[in-house]
Amino acid sequence: MPLLTHIVEGEEGDDFADWFIKGFTEEVYKMVVQAGPDALIQLIYSTQLGARLNGAYGDKSVPRLYVERFIHDFCNFNPDAYEKKLQKEEGEREPTPA
């Protein structure tokens, strides 16, 4: 389950949105997010995925507030802001010349 993997590994919602769009197209992304974050959160917690996020089946438990922020970030994905975030992170990783 890619959504579970992204959440449990501590990624952010915008990372998942970028992955989702690259794999399923922006058109499909827009169809998914048009329900809104609250509806998606409710859907998640009404399925086996919600149980797994709560630690059932031996999975790592994930705080609900983290999941809610993740889904809000996913639904409000901004490609330009995401690109700037990636550039900033890349700049922070580059070693300073001696």
C-alpha positions as CSV (number, residue, x, y, z in Angstrom):
1,M,0.0,0.0,0.0
2,P,1.9,3.1,-1.2
3,L,-0.2,5.5,1.0
4,L,0.6,3.5,4.1
5,T,4.3,3.2,3.2
6,H,4.6,7.0,2.6
7,I,2.9,7.8,5.9
8,V,4.8,5.2,8.0
9,E,8.1,6.2,6.6
10,G,7.5,9.7,7.7
11,E,7.2,11.4,4.3
12,E,5.1,14.5,3.9
13,G,1.8,14.8,2.0
14,D,3.4,16.9,-0.8
15,D,6.0,14.1,-1.4
16,F,3.1,11.7,-1.8
17,A,1.2,14.1,-4.1
18,D,4.3,14.4,-6.3
19,W,4.7,10.6,-6.4
20,F,0.9,10.2,-7.1
21,I,0.8,12.7,-9.9
22,K,3.9,11.2,-11.6
23,G,2.3,7.7,-11.4
24,F,-1.4,8.4,-12.0
25,T,-1.5,11.8,-13.8
26,E,-2.6,15.2,-12.5
27,E,-6.2,14.5,-13.8
28,V,-6.5,11.5,-11.5
29,Y,-5.0,13.4,-8.6
30,K,-7.6,16.2,-9.1
31,M,-10.4,13.6,-9.1
32,V,-9.1,12.1,-5.8
33,V,-8.7,15.4,-4.0
34,Q,-11.9,17.0,-5.1
35,A,-13.6,15.1,-2.2
36,G,-11.5,17.3,0.2
37,P,-9.2,16.3,3.0
38,D,-11.8,15.7,5.6
39,A,-13.6,13.2,3.4
40,L,-10.4,11.4,2.6
41,I,-9.4,11.2,6.2
42,Q,-12.8,9.8,7.1
43,L,-12.4,7.3,4.3
44,I,-9.0,6.2,5.5
45,Y,-10.1,5.6,9.0
46,S,-13.2,3.7,7.9
47,T,-11.0,1.1,6.1
48,Q,-8.4,-1.5,7.0
49,L,-5.8,1.2,6.3
50,G,-7.1,3.2,9.3
51,A,-6.8,0.1,11.5
52,R,-3.2,-0.4,10.3
53,L,-2.4,3.2,11.0
54,N,-3.7,2.7,14.5
55,G,-1.2,-0.2,15.0
56,A,-3.4,-3.2,14.2
57,Y,-1.7,-6.1,12.5
58,G,1.6,-5.3,14.1
59,D,2.1,-2.1,12.0
60,K,3.7,0.9,13.4
61,S,1.1,3.2,15.0
62,V,0.9,6.7,13.5
63,P,-0.6,9.7,15.3
64,R,-3.9,10.8,13.8
65,L,-2.7,14.4,13.7
66,Y,0.2,13.4,11.5
67,V,-2.1,11.6,9.1
68,E,-4.5,14.6,9.0
69,R,-1.6,17.0,8.2
70,F,-0.3,14.5,5.6
71,I,-3.7,14.4,3.9
72,H,-4.1,18.2,4.0
73,D,-0.7,18.6,2.5
74,F,-1.5,16.0,-0.2
75,C,-4.8,17.8,-1.1
76,N,-3.2,21.2,-1.2
77,F,-0.2,20.3,-3.3
78,N,1.5,23.2,-5.0
79,P,4.1,22.0,-7.6
80,D,6.0,25.3,-7.6
81,A,6.3,25.4,-3.8
82,Y,7.3,21.7,-3.8
83,E,10.0,22.4,-6.4
84,K,11.4,25.2,-4.2
85,K,11.3,22.9,-1.2
86,L,13.3,20.3,-3.0
87,Q,15.8,22.9,-4.2
88,K,16.2,24.1,-0.6
89,E,16.7,20.6,0.7
90,E,19.2,19.8,-2.0
91,G,21.1,23.0,-1.1
92,E,21.2,22.0,2.6
93,R,22.7,18.6,1.7
94,E,25.5,19.9,-0.5
95,P,28.8,20.0,1.4
96,T,30.4,23.4,1.8
97,P,33.6,23.7,-0.2
98,A,36.7,23.8,2.1
